[in-house]
Amino acid sequence: MATTAENNKRIAKNTLLLYFRMILIIIVGLYTSRVVLNTLGVSDYIFINTHQMRKL
């Protein structure tokens, strides 16, 4: 059975990895939105987003 110190290390490591993953996903999402916005233009980008919201 794992000791308390080992459990605390594992929790800290998992927390840091989850924060890193969350920051990476945010960065990728922001970059992707920027590329799509530049490619489609504002009017098409807004149309696609509002069309997707209706499906929900």
C-alpha positions in Angstrom: 0.0 0.0 0.0 1.3 3.5 -0.9 2.3 5.9 1.8 0.8 9.3 2.3 3.9 11.0 0.9 3.7 8.9 -2.3 0.1 9.7 -2.7 0.7 13.4 -2.2 3.5 13.3 -4.9 1.2 11.5 -7.3 -1.7 14.0 -6.7 0.7 16.9 -7.2 2.1 15.4 -10.4 -1.4 14.7 -11.8 -2.5 18.2 -10.9 0.4 19.8 -12.7 -0.1 17.5 -15.8 -3.8 18.5 -15.9 -3.0 22.2 -15.7 -0.4 21.8 -18.5 -3.0 19.9 -20.6 -5.6 22.6 -19.9 -3.3 25.4 -20.9 -2.2 23.5 -24.1 -5.9 23.0 -25.1 -6.7 26.6 -24.5 -3.7 27.7 -26.6 -4.6 25.3 -29.5 -8.2 26.4 -29.4 -7.3 30.1 -29.5 -4.9 29.6 -32.4 -7.4 27.5 -34.3 -10.1 30.1 -33.8 -7.7 32.7 -35.1 -6.8 30.7 -38.2 -10.4 29.9 -39.0 -11.4 33.5 -38.5 -8.7 34.7 -40.9 -9.6 32.0 -43.5 -13.4 32.4 -43.4 -13.8 36.1 -42.6 -16.0 37.5 -39.9 -19.4 37.0 -41.5 -18.9 33.3 -42.4 -17.3 32.6 -39.0 -20.3 34.1 -37.2 -22.7 32.2 -39.5 -21.0 28.9 -38.7 -20.9 29.5 -34.9 -24.6 30.5 -34.8 -25.5 27.5 -37.0 -23.7 25.1 -34.6 -25.4 26.6 -31.6 -28.8 25.8 -33.1 -27.9 22.1 -33.2 -27.3 22.0 -29.5 
